[in-house]
């Protein structure tokens, strides 16, 4: 017995020693990088790369100066505020060296050696080559400096202890090497993989996370972030984008709409507006080519058109459909645009038939869209949906969301008034 206790005590001491060694282990030093005067070509390239990385979306508040930081990201363990990345020397990154910038992008370490939180997607950016990182920095350093002191993060204990991120990195950021081209694939496929997995960091929203915010599950198979569902974008034909053509995907990236497939909303619409819509056709095609080859994952809603829709018309639901609060609200506020058979009336952009959002029993994106509305312009026309957050109560919005899921998706909706109240705060 005494021997067993001694062994346990020894293991406890050893574990504590390892913990303290990692906790207090200094951050890797910033590498010395030979200084070169940035050329106009390098700055222009950096601007394109920063656009592809969608930096402005995260580092800009509503009506705020671009890249000046302050945007809040509400996570299960608190709120993180995006930093100012303009070249202001006091409150931005104007005093950062090239080596310090590379260290942040590759290892998640700030200028003063502090661990950064993975809300900043350094796990994806670490796959970038140094040259691309420095091109982004050259562009950022040509922006107008903005003096903006961003508020401190509001994280609960122990998540407010930055050194603990060293343990997170051991678990979830084991490689910080640049992505190497696959010689068995085409240059287009390799470019698409780089844009999807590194620069565009699609997995940050579309890959499942565990309780520690690390990747958990098949890449790109869908996740819930900031109150919205980021759909499965693997090559699975039923649950992902495997049945989409390359042209469908390019249209979705460019305009936020693919005929017969879906309309971008929420954070995805933001990614389209600030980033994807501004990329070259060649890059958008490369992303589509890569996504069509990803490992399929049979996860998430499977869009289907229930049999009741075949008996519905533009002007009326299927005969004998039961009355409900949700149906009454849909009739009064929604049917004139979306139509009872889901084909859309004034615009095909208003079609609900076959959309993944209505095939999701949780109805997260349906609720968010009802609350916040939408606005989209495409070659097929313009569509505007007003926000109904002030027009209906939580109970009423839950009722109409559940009706939409059941009527157009063929599944019983699971939205509660409490879910709607939560969505209002996100």
KEKOL-9853 format. One record per residue (C-alpha): residue number from 1; x, y, z. Coordinates in nm, 4 decimals, decimal comma. Layout:
BEGIN
<fidren NUM; <X; Y; Z>>,
...
% end
This chain:
BEGIN
<fidren 1; <0,0000; 0,0000; 0,0000>>,
<fidren 2; <0,2761; 0,2417; 0,0964>>,
<fidren 3; <0,4572; 0,1563; -0,2270>>,
<fidren 4; <0,1464; 0,2340; -0,4338>>,
<fidren 5; <0,0970; 0,5666; -0,2559>>,
<fidren 6; <0,4606; 0,6563; -0,3125>>,
<fidren 7; <0,4268; 0,5800; -0,6844>>,
<fidren 8; <0,1101; 0,7924; -0,7082>>,
<fidren 9; <0,2799; 1,0773; -0,5223>>,
<fidren 10; <0,5790; 1,0559; -0,7533>>,
<fidren 11; <0,3551; 1,0628; -1,0619>>,
<fidren 12; <0,1681; 1,3633; -0,9194>>,
<fidren 13; <0,4938; 1,5511; -0,8613>>,
<fidren 14; <0,6154; 1,4596; -1,2086>>,
<fidren 15; <0,2856; 1,5713; -1,3634>>,
<fidren 16; <0,3004; 1,9007; -1,1761>>,
<fidren 17; <0,6584; 1,9543; -1,2885>>,
<fidren 18; <0,5647; 1,8916; -1,6531>>,
<fidren 19; <0,2649; 2,1227; -1,6216>>,
<fidren 20; <0,4724; 2,4047; -1,4740>>,
<fidren 21; <0,7475; 2,3559; -1,7296>>,
<fidren 22; <0,5019; 2,3907; -2,0184>>,
<fidren 23; <0,3100; 2,6738; -1,8498>>,
<fidren 24; <0,6201; 2,8856; -1,7989>>,
<fidren 25; <0,8096; 2,7752; -2,1087>>,
<fidren 26; <0,8980; 3,0863; -2,3098>>,
<fidren 27; <0,7376; 3,1471; -2,6476>>,
<fidren 28; <0,9499; 3,0812; -2,9568>>,
<fidren 29; <1,1621; 3,3800; -3,0486>>,
<fidren 30; <1,0658; 3,5872; -3,3504>>,
<fidren 31; <1,2955; 3,5088; -3,6385>>,
<fidren 32; <1,5098; 3,7778; -3,7890>>,
<fidren 33; <1,3855; 3,8593; -4,1380>>,
<fidren 34; <1,5893; 4,0613; -4,3844>>,
<fidren 35; <1,4157; 4,3960; -4,4316>>,
<fidren 36; <1,3201; 4,4879; -4,7866>>,
<fidren 37; <1,1311; 4,7868; -4,9196>>,
<fidren 38; <0,7835; 4,6662; -5,0245>>,
<fidren 39; <0,7156; 4,7199; -5,3930>>,
<fidren 40; <0,3763; 4,8279; -5,5328>>,
<fidren 41; <0,3393; 4,4764; -5,6739>>,
<fidren 42; <0,3976; 4,3202; -5,3308>>,
<fidren 43; <0,1456; 4,5539; -5,1683>>,
<fidren 44; <-0,1141; 4,4760; -5,4368>>,
<fidren 45; <-0,0549; 4,1047; -5,3862>>,
<fidren 46; <-0,0896; 4,1494; -5,0127>>,
<fidren 47; <-0,4199; 4,3301; -5,0607>>,
<fidren 48; <-0,5540; 4,0359; -5,2611>>,
<fidren 49; <-0,4295; 3,7826; -5,0055>>,
<fidren 50; <-0,5815; 3,9824; -4,7179>>,
<fidren 51; <-0,9105; 3,9839; -4,9084>>,
<fidren 52; <-0,8939; 3,6087; -4,9640>>,
<fidren 53; <-0,8227; 3,5691; -4,5909>>,
<fidren 54; <-1,1261; 3,7897; -4,5112>>,
<fidren 55; <-0,9265; 3,9915; -4,2554>>,
<fidren 56; <-1,1518; 4,2968; -4,2743>>,
<fidren 57; <-1,4644; 4,1048; -4,1725>>,
<fidren 58; <-1,3297; 4,0037; -3,8321>>,
<fidren 59; <-1,1248; 4,3154; -3,7585>>,
<fidren 60; <-1,3937; 4,5757; -3,8314>>,
<fidren 61; <-1,6935; 4,6743; -3,6214>>,
<fidren 62; <-2,0224; 4,7861; -3,7695>>,
<fidren 63; <-1,9682; 5,1389; -3,9033>>,
<fidren 64; <-1,6094; 5,1277; -3,7724>>,
<fidren 65; <-1,2823; 5,2010; -3,9512>>,
<fidren 66; <-1,1604; 4,9028; -4,1553>>,
<fidren 67; <-0,9145; 4,6779; -3,9712>>,
<fidren 68; <-0,9318; 4,8927; -3,6536>>,
<fidren 69; <-1,0580; 4,6007; -3,4433>>,
<fidren 70; <-1,3112; 4,5819; -3,1649>>,
<fidren 71; <-1,5571; 4,3346; -3,3130>>,
<fidren 72; <-1,6842; 4,1003; -3,0386>>,
<fidren 73; <-1,6922; 3,7247; -3,0807>>,
<fidren 74; <-1,9167; 3,5604; -2,8236>>,
<fidren 75; <-1,7951; 3,2111; -2,7340>>,
<fidren 76; <-1,9225; 2,9597; -2,4761>>,
<fidren 77; <-1,6492; 3,0701; -2,2346>>,
<fidren 78; <-1,6657; 3,4476; -2,2833>>,
<fidren 79; <-1,6141; 3,7231; -2,5373>>,
<fidren 80; <-1,3045; 3,7910; -2,7470>>,
<fidren 81; <-1,2538; 4,1266; -2,9192>>,
<fidren 82; <-1,0664; 4,1360; -3,2484>>,
<fidren 83; <-0,7507; 4,3502; -3,2245>>,
<fidren 84; <-0,6624; 4,6608; -3,4191>>,
<fidren 85; <-0,4384; 4,5567; -3,7117>>,
<fidren 86; <-0,3878; 4,8973; -3,8687>>,
<fidren 87; <-0,0279; 5,0294; -3,8597>>,
<fidren 88; <-0,0926; 5,2532; -3,5594>>,
<fidren 89; <0,2156; 5,2050; -3,3403>>,
<fidren 90; <0,0390; 5,2525; -3,0068>>,
<fidren 91; <-0,2835; 5,0546; -3,0490>>,
<fidren 92; <-0,2282; 4,8555; -3,3694>>,
<fidren 93; <0,0568; 4,6552; -3,5203>>,
<fidren 94; <0,2677; 4,9432; -3,6483>>,
<fidren 95; <0,5604; 4,8525; -3,4214>>,
<fidren 96; <0,5658; 4,4843; -3,5189>>,
<fidren 97; <0,8668; 4,3442; -3,7018>>,
<fidren 98; <0,8371; 4,1031; -3,9927>>,
<fidren 99; <0,9519; 3,8190; -3,7682>>,
<fidren 100; <0,6936; 3,9004; -3,5030>>,
<fidren 101; <0,4176; 3,9064; -3,7640>>,
<fidren 102; <0,5244; 3,5676; -3,9005>>,
<fidren 103; <0,5407; 3,4239; -3,5475>>,
<fidren 104; <0,1842; 3,5364; -3,4789>>,
<fidren 105; <0,0559; 3,3868; -3,8036>>,
<fidren 106; <0,2470; 3,0612; -3,7694>>,
<fidren 107; <0,2555; 2,9958; -3,3949>>,
<fidren 108; <-0,0200; 3,2097; -3,2430>>,
<fidren 109; <0,2180; 3,4245; -3,0368>>,
<fidren 110; <0,1769; 3,8004; -2,9947>>,
<fidren 111; <0,4445; 4,0680; -3,0127>>,
<fidren 112; <0,5204; 4,0517; -2,6401>>,
<fidren 113; <0,5363; 3,6731; -2,6297>>,
<fidren 114; <0,1754; 3,6262; -2,5151>>,
<fidren 115; <-0,0279; 3,3329; -2,6446>>,
<fidren 116; <-0,3041; 3,4297; -2,8861>>,
<fidren 117; <-0,6460; 3,2669; -2,8809>>,
<fidren 118; <-0,7473; 3,0417; -3,1727>>,
<fidren 119; <-1,0425; 3,2662; -3,2525>>,
<fidren 120; <-0,7595; 3,4139; -3,4605>>,
<fidren 121; <-0,7214; 3,1260; -3,7099>>,
<fidren 122; <-0,3457; 3,0858; -3,6880>>,
<fidren 123; <-0,3901; 2,7088; -3,7154>>,
<fidren 124; <-0,5000; 2,7731; -4,0751>>,
<fidren 125; <-0,2736; 3,0683; -4,1514>>,
<fidren 126; <0,0293; 2,8687; -4,0371>>,
<fidren 127; <0,0016; 2,6766; -4,3652>>,
<fidren 128; <0,0849; 2,9957; -4,5580>>,
<fidren 129; <0,4392; 3,0470; -4,6881>>,
<fidren 130; <0,6400; 3,3283; -4,5292>>,
<fidren 131; <0,6285; 3,5251; -4,8546>>,
<fidren 132; <0,2484; 3,5415; -4,8478>>,
<fidren 133; <0,2460; 3,6405; -4,4807>>,
<fidren 134; <0,4882; 3,9246; -4,5488>>,
<fidren 135; <0,2835; 4,0388; -4,8478>>,
<fidren 136; <-0,0207; 4,0695; -4,6195>>,
<fidren 137; <0,1869; 4,2641; -4,3684>>,
<fidren 138; <0,3153; 4,4967; -4,6420>>,
<fidren 139; <-0,0448; 4,5753; -4,7374>>,
<fidren 140; <-0,1610; 4,6280; -4,3795>>,
<fidren 141; <0,1298; 4,8638; -4,3171>>,
<fidren 142; <0,0179; 5,0818; -4,6077>>,
<fidren 143; <-0,3245; 5,1380; -4,4520>>,
<fidren 144; <-0,4170; 5,4570; -4,2715>>,
<fidren 145; <-0,3186; 5,4142; -3,9032>>,
<fidren 146; <-0,6202; 5,4239; -3,6730>>,
<fidren 147; <-0,5768; 5,4903; -3,3028>>,
<fidren 148; <-0,8273; 5,2570; -3,1389>>,
<fidren 149; <-0,7663; 5,0941; -2,8036>>,
<fidren 150; <-0,9653; 4,7708; -2,8171>>,
<fidren 151; <-1,1231; 4,6597; -2,4913>>,
<fidren 152; <-0,9878; 4,3630; -2,2984>>,
<fidren 153; <-1,1300; 4,0176; -2,3638>>,
<fidren 154; <-1,4025; 3,9063; -2,1256>>,
<fidren 155; <-1,3170; 3,5414; -2,0664>>,
<fidren 156; <-1,4003; 3,3317; -1,7627>>,
<fidren 157; <-1,1393; 3,1427; -1,5602>>,
<fidren 158; <-0,9394; 2,9405; -1,6592>>,
<fidren 159; <-0,9785; 3,0498; -2,0227>>,
<fidren 160; <-0,8435; 3,3963; -1,9370>>,
<fidren 161; <-0,5050; 3,2406; -1,8597>>,
<fidren 162; <-0,3188; 3,2801; -2,1887>>,
<fidren 163; <-0,0299; 3,0417; -2,0998>>,
<fidren 164; <-0,2824; 2,7565; -2,1001>>,
<fidren 165; <-0,2991; 2,7985; -2,4776>>,
<fidren 166; <0,0389; 2,6232; -2,4869>>,
<fidren 167; <-0,1415; 2,3032; -2,3860>>,
<fidren 168; <-0,4090; 2,3735; -2,6487>>,
<fidren 169; <-0,1380; 2,4044; -2,9130>>,
<fidren 170; <0,0135; 2,0730; -2,8044>>,
<fidren 171; <-0,3255; 1,9087; -2,8579>>,
<fidren 172; <-0,4526; 2,0869; -3,1662>>,
<fidren 173; <-0,1698; 2,2738; -3,3420>>,
<fidren 174; <0,0967; 2,0126; -3,3865>>,
<fidren 175; <0,2232; 2,1367; -3,7220>>,
<fidren 176; <0,3012; 2,4934; -3,8195>>,
<fidren 177; <0,4681; 2,4119; -4,1498>>,
<fidren 178; <0,3578; 2,5696; -4,4781>>,
<fidren 179; <0,1309; 2,3594; -4,6969>>,
<fidren 180; <0,3283; 2,1597; -4,9506>>,
<fidren 181; <0,1806; 2,0947; -5,2971>>,
<fidren 182; <0,0620; 1,7403; -5,3643>>,
<fidren 183; <0,2569; 1,6241; -5,6712>>,
<fidren 184; <-0,0206; 1,3763; -5,7535>>,
<fidren 185; <-0,2711; 1,6594; -5,8020>>,
<fidren 186; <-0,3050; 1,9424; -6,0522>>,
<fidren 187; <-0,1895; 2,2977; -5,9881>>,
<fidren 188; <-0,5564; 2,4022; -5,9814>>,
<fidren 189; <-0,6408; 2,1460; -5,7111>>,
<fidren 190; <-0,3405; 2,2520; -5,5021>>,
<fidren 191; <-0,4407; 2,6177; -5,5329>>,
<fidren 192; <-0,7932; 2,5280; -5,4240>>,
<fidren 193; <-0,6679; 2,3334; -5,1226>>,
<fidren 194; <-0,4544; 2,6324; -5,0198>>,
<fidren 195; <-0,7470; 2,8728; -5,0480>>,
<fidren 196; <-0,9912; 2,6448; -4,8645>>,
<fidren 197; <-0,7742; 2,5025; -4,5871>>,
<fidren 198; <-0,5318; 2,7874; -4,5225>>,
<fidren 199; <-0,5945; 3,1323; -4,6627>>,
<fidren 200; <-0,9746; 3,1165; -4,6644>>,
<fidren 201; <-0,9769; 2,9079; -4,3407>>,
<fidren 202; <-1,3133; 2,7505; -4,4301>>,
<fidren 203; <-1,2671; 2,4846; -4,1653>>,
<fidren 204; <-1,2818; 2,7451; -3,8877>>,
<fidren 205; <-1,6588; 2,7550; -3,9311>>,
<fidren 206; <-1,7378; 2,4366; -4,1242>>,
<fidren 207; <-1,5428; 2,1785; -3,9187>>,
<fidren 208; <-1,6877; 2,0442; -3,5906>>,
<fidren 209; <-1,5306; 2,1640; -3,2651>>,
<fidren 210; <-1,5010; 1,9993; -2,9261>>,
<fidren 211; <-1,5474; 2,1601; -2,5835>>,
<fidren 212; <-1,1893; 2,2906; -2,5962>>,
<fidren 213; <-1,2547; 2,4593; -2,9328>>,
<fidren 214; <-1,0284; 2,2159; -3,1132>>,
<fidren 215; <-1,1237; 2,0406; -3,4353>>,
<fidren 216; <-1,3226; 1,7256; -3,3644>>,
<fidren 217; <-1,4714; 1,5224; -3,6456>>,
<fidren 218; <-1,4405; 1,5076; -4,0214>>,
<fidren 219; <-1,3113; 1,8238; -4,1833>>,
<fidren 220; <-1,5725; 2,0555; -4,3380>>,
<fidren 221; <-1,8653; 1,8384; -4,2243>>,
<fidren 222; <-2,0555; 2,1282; -4,0629>>,
<fidren 223; <-2,0735; 2,3108; -3,7297>>,
<fidren 224; <-2,2732; 2,5759; -3,5435>>,
<fidren 225; <-2,0939; 2,9072; -3,4949>>,
<fidren 226; <-2,2241; 3,2382; -3,3590>>,
<fidren 227; <-2,5831; 3,1108; -3,3690>>,
<fidren 228; <-2,5684; 3,0040; -3,7362>>,
<fidren 229; <-2,5178; 2,6636; -3,8929>>,
<fidren 230; <-2,2180; 2,6398; -4,1253>>,
<fidren 231; <-2,3224; 2,3583; -4,3560>>,
<fidren 232; <-2,1461; 2,0396; -4,4537>>,
<fidren 233; <-1,9334; 2,1302; -4,7575>>,
<fidren 234; <-1,7674; 1,7930; -4,8117>>,
<fidren 235; <-1,8156; 1,5998; -5,1353>>,
<fidren 236; <-2,1042; 1,3958; -4,9922>>,
<fidren 237; <-2,3808; 1,4114; -5,2549>>,
<fidren 238; <-2,6740; 1,4047; -5,0138>>,
<fidren 239; <-2,5490; 1,6084; -4,7193>>,
<fidren 240; <-2,2642; 1,8125; -4,8682>>,
<fidren 241; <-2,1882; 1,9752; -5,2036>>,
<fidren 242; <-2,1016; 1,6616; -5,3993>>,
<fidren 243; <-2,4100; 1,7005; -5,6189>>,
<fidren 244; <-2,3317; 2,0660; -5,6921>>,
<fidren 245; <-2,1552; 2,1416; -6,0171>>,
<fidren 246; <-1,8404; 2,3502; -6,0208>>,
<fidren 247; <-2,0493; 2,6263; -6,1779>>,
<fidren 248; <-2,2955; 2,6050; -5,8850>>,
<fidren 249; <-2,0148; 2,6507; -5,6361>>,
<fidren 250; <-1,8548; 2,9368; -5,8282>>,
<fidren 251; <-2,1918; 3,1141; -5,8477>>,
<fidren 252; <-2,2442; 3,0670; -5,4748>>,
<fidren 253; <-1,8989; 3,2052; -5,3979>>,
<fidren 254; <-1,9360; 3,4983; -5,6365>>,
<fidren 255; <-2,2941; 3,6046; -5,5616>>,
<fidren 256; <-2,4065; 3,4150; -5,2519>>,
<fidren 257; <-2,6591; 3,2262; -5,4632>>,
<fidren 258; <-2,6636; 2,9091; -5,6701>>,
<fidren 259; <-2,9874; 2,8435; -5,8622>>,
<fidren 260; <-3,1724; 2,5517; -5,7115>>,
<fidren 261; <-2,9106; 2,5093; -5,4383>>,
<fidren 262; <-2,9209; 2,7861; -5,1834>>,
<fidren 263; <-2,8722; 3,1459; -5,0728>>,
<fidren 264; <-2,5896; 3,2616; -4,8452>>,
<fidren 265; <-2,6931; 3,4317; -4,5237>>,
<fidren 266; <-2,5391; 3,5412; -4,1961>>,
<fidren 267; <-2,1604; 3,4909; -4,1652>>,
<fidren 268; <-2,1469; 3,3153; -4,5029>>,
<fidren 269; <-2,3066; 3,6131; -4,6751>>,
<fidren 270; <-2,0465; 3,8298; -4,5022>>,
<fidren 271; <-1,7690; 3,6064; -4,6369>>,
<fidren 272; <-1,9148; 3,6433; -4,9855>>,
<fidren 273; <-1,9456; 4,0216; -4,9599>>,
<fidren 274; <-1,6020; 4,0933; -4,8146>>,
<fidren 275; <-1,3944; 3,8140; -4,9610>>,
<fidren 276; <-1,5188; 3,5509; -5,2050>>,
<fidren 277; <-1,6979; 3,7878; -5,4417>>,
<fidren 278; <-1,3701; 3,9752; -5,4941>>,
<fidren 279; <-1,1564; 3,6746; -5,5903>>,
<fidren 280; <-1,0654; 3,5823; -5,9452>>,
<fidren 281; <-1,2709; 3,3314; -6,1408>>,
<fidren 282; <-0,9670; 3,1046; -6,1525>>,
<fidren 283; <-0,9384; 3,0982; -5,7726>>,
<fidren 284; <-1,3107; 3,0344; -5,7255>>,
<fidren 285; <-1,2945; 2,7443; -5,9716>>,
<fidren 286; <-0,9907; 2,6066; -5,7893>>,
<fidren 287; <-1,1840; 2,6084; -5,4616>>,
<fidren 288; <-1,4742; 2,4295; -5,6291>>,
<fidren 289; <-1,2418; 2,1675; -5,7782>>,
<fidren 290; <-1,0861; 2,0976; -5,4384>>,
<fidren 291; <-1,4161; 2,0810; -5,2469>>,
<fidren 292; <-1,5525; 1,8275; -5,4948>>,
<fidren 293; <-1,2687; 1,5902; -5,3956>>,
<fidren 294; <-1,2851; 1,6191; -5,0154>>,
<fidren 295; <-1,3690; 1,3131; -4,8061>>,
<fidren 296; <-1,7498; 1,2806; -4,7958>>,
<fidren 297; <-1,9303; 1,3021; -4,4629>>,
<fidren 298; <-2,2922; 1,1886; -4,4238>>,
<fidren 299; <-2,3707; 1,4519; -4,1615>>,
<fidren 300; <-2,6262; 1,7298; -4,1399>>,
<fidren 301; <-2,9595; 1,7932; -4,3098>>,
<fidren 302; <-3,0441; 1,6276; -4,6385>>,
<fidren 303; <-3,2543; 1,8583; -4,8555>>,
<fidren 304; <-3,5710; 1,6898; -4,9791>>,
<fidren 305; <-3,9042; 1,8164; -5,1119>>,
<fidren 306; <-4,1831; 1,6528; -4,9075>>,
<fidren 307; <-4,4781; 1,5009; -5,0917>>,
<fidren 308; <-4,7107; 1,7718; -4,9605>>,
<fidren 309; <-4,5315; 2,0283; -5,1763>>,
<fidren 310; <-4,6357; 1,8473; -5,4926>>,
<fidren 311; <-4,9987; 1,9058; -5,3933>>,
<fidren 312; <-4,9419; 2,2700; -5,3040>>,
<fidren 313; <-4,9631; 2,5511; -5,5577>>,
<fidren 314; <-4,8120; 2,8963; -5,5716>>,
<fidren 315; <-5,1282; 3,0409; -5,4219>>,
<fidren 316; <-5,2427; 2,7713; -5,1787>>,
<fidren 317; <-5,1100; 2,4915; -4,9564>>,
<fidren 318; <-5,1987; 2,1258; -5,0046>>,
<fidren 319; <-5,5686; 2,0573; -4,9493>>,
<fidren 320; <-5,6488; 1,9529; -4,5968>>,
<fidren 321; <-5,3312; 2,0899; -4,4380>>,
<fidren 322; <-5,3934; 2,1528; -4,0690>>,
<fidren 323; <-5,4229; 2,5083; -3,9459>>,
<fidren 324; <-5,1713; 2,6384; -3,6920>>,
<fidren 325; <-5,0219; 2,9606; -3,5592>>,
<fidren 326; <-4,7163; 2,9082; -3,7763>>,
<fidren 327; <-4,9264; 2,8594; -4,0877>>,
<fidren 328; <-5,1277; 3,1725; -4,0128>>,
<fidren 329; <-4,8106; 3,3821; -3,9791>>,
<fidren 330; <-4,6644; 3,2317; -4,2969>>,
<fidren 331; <-4,9837; 3,3112; -4,4852>>,
<fidren 332; <-4,9838; 3,6715; -4,3662>>,
<fidren 333; <-4,6143; 3,7562; -4,3915>>,
<fidren 334; <-4,4304; 3,5012; -4,6066>>,
<fidren 335; <-4,6430; 3,3320; -4,8726>>,
<fidren 336; <-4,6605; 3,6329; -5,1034>>,
<fidren 337; <-4,2832; 3,6084; -5,1665>>,
<fidren 338; <-4,1932; 3,2450; -5,0995>>,
<fidren 339; <-4,5143; 3,0817; -5,2360>>,
<fidren 340; <-4,6883; 2,7842; -5,0763>>,
<fidren 341; <-4,5057; 2,5372; -5,3001>>,
<fidren 342; <-4,1683; 2,6907; -5,2220>>,
<fidren 343; <-4,0776; 2,8011; -5,5736>>,
<fidren 344; <-4,0723; 3,1740; -5,4946>>,
<fidren 345; <-4,2958; 3,4312; -5,6571>>,
<fidren 346; <-4,1278; 3,7607; -5,7448>>,
<fidren 347; <-3,7809; 3,6073; -5,7640>>,
<fidren 348; <-3,6250; 3,2595; -5,7752>>,
<fidren 349; <-3,4019; 3,3795; -5,4914>>,
<fidren 350; <-3,7080; 3,3513; -5,2648>>,
<fidren 351; <-3,7480; 2,9784; -5,3331>>,
<fidren 352; <-3,7480; 2,7550; -5,0237>>,
<fidren 353; <-3,7908; 2,4185; -5,1930>>,
<fidren 354; <-3,4762; 2,2059; -5,1563>>,
<fidren 355; <-3,2914; 2,4454; -4,9247>>,
<fidren 356; <-3,0783; 2,2982; -4,6493>>,
<fidren 357; <-3,1957; 2,5585; -4,4017>>,
<fidren 358; <-3,5545; 2,4290; -4,4146>>,
<fidren 359; <-3,4364; 2,0655; -4,3916>>,
<fidren 360; <-3,2727; 2,1317; -4,0545>>,
<fidren 361; <-3,5086; 2,0423; -3,7654>>,
<fidren 362; <-3,3206; 2,2827; -3,5362>>,
<fidren 363; <-3,4084; 2,5654; -3,7741>>,
<fidren 364; <-3,1174; 2,7834; -3,6632>>,
<fidren 365; <-3,0661; 2,9613; -3,9942>>,
<fidren 366; <-3,4401; 2,9896; -4,0536>>,
<fidren 367; <-3,4798; 3,1684; -3,7198>>,
<fidren 368; <-3,1823; 3,3977; -3,7781>>,
<fidren 369; <-3,3079; 3,4920; -4,1243>>,
<fidren 370; <-3,6576; 3,5660; -3,9933>>,
<fidren 371; <-3,5094; 3,7849; -3,7215>>,
<fidren 372; <-3,2549; 3,9715; -3,9344>>,
<fidren 373; <-3,3857; 3,9578; -4,2901>>,
<fidren 374; <-3,1615; 3,9567; -4,5941>>,
<fidren 375; <-3,0505; 4,1464; -4,9019>>,
<fidren 376; <-2,8981; 3,9874; -5,2119>>,
<fidren 377; <-2,8180; 4,0925; -5,5686>>,
<fidren 378; <-2,7306; 3,8357; -5,8353>>,
<fidren 379; <-2,7491; 3,8019; -6,2143>>,
<fidren 380; <-3,0917; 3,6449; -6,1542>>,
<fidren 381; <-3,2166; 3,9622; -5,9874>>,
<fidren 382; <-3,2393; 4,1324; -5,6511>>,
<fidren 383; <-3,4120; 4,0000; -5,3408>>,
<fidren 384; <-3,4856; 4,1755; -5,0141>>,
<fidren 385; <-3,6397; 4,0206; -4,7038>>,
<fidren 386; <-3,7332; 4,2502; -4,4167>>,
<fidren 387; <-3,6315; 4,1708; -4,0599>>,
<fidren 388; <-3,9208; 4,0506; -3,8447>>,
<fidren 389; <-3,7475; 4,0669; -3,5066>>,
<fidren 390; <-3,9691; 4,3529; -3,3884>>,
<fidren 391; <-4,2861; 4,2326; -3,5589>>,
<fidren 392; <-4,3320; 3,9007; -3,3793>>,
<fidren 393; <-4,2754; 3,7510; -3,0357>>,
<fidren 394; <-4,0356; 3,4670; -2,9624>>,
<fidren 395; <-4,3312; 3,2257; -2,9527>>,
<fidren 396; <-4,4616; 3,3438; -3,2889>>,
<fidren 397; <-4,1233; 3,3233; -3,4602>>,
<fidren 398; <-4,0715; 2,9724; -3,3204>>,
<fidren 399; <-4,4128; 2,8749; -3,4560>>,
<fidren 400; <-4,3525; 3,0019; -3,8081>>,
<fidren 401; <-3,9985; 2,8558; -3,8146>>,
<fidren 402; <-4,1334; 2,5135; -3,7188>>,
<fidren 403; <-4,4045; 2,5452; -3,9836>>,
<fidren 404; <-4,1458; 2,6305; -4,2511>>,
<fidren 405; <-3,9288; 2,3326; -4,1520>>,
<fidren 406; <-4,2241; 2,0925; -4,1556>>,
<fidren 407; <-4,3928; 2,2304; -4,4689>>,
<fidren 408; <-4,0843; 2,2726; -4,6904>>,
<fidren 409; <-3,8389; 2,0303; -4,5299>>,
<fidren 410; <-4,0714; 1,7464; -4,4347>>,
<fidren 411; <-3,9438; 1,7161; -4,0775>>,
<fidren 412; <-4,0831; 1,8233; -3,7421>>,
<fidren 413; <-3,9303; 2,1504; -3,6304>>,
<fidren 414; <-3,7634; 2,1674; -3,2886>>,
<fidren 415; <-3,7492; 2,5451; -3,2413>>,
<fidren 416; <-3,8648; 2,6778; -2,9036>>,
<fidren 417; <-3,9364; 3,0311; -2,7880>>,
<fidren 418; <-3,6221; 3,0027; -2,5737>>,
<fidren 419; <-3,4179; 2,9239; -2,8858>>,
<fidren 420; <-3,5499; 3,2394; -3,0515>>,
<fidren 421; <-3,4649; 3,4481; -2,7446>>,
<fidren 422; <-3,1097; 3,3113; -2,7576>>,
<fidren 423; <-3,0833; 3,3873; -3,1302>>,
<fidren 424; <-3,1868; 3,7485; -3,0676>>,
<fidren 425; <-2,8841; 3,7950; -2,8425>>,
<fidren 426; <-2,6311; 3,6475; -3,0883>>,
% end
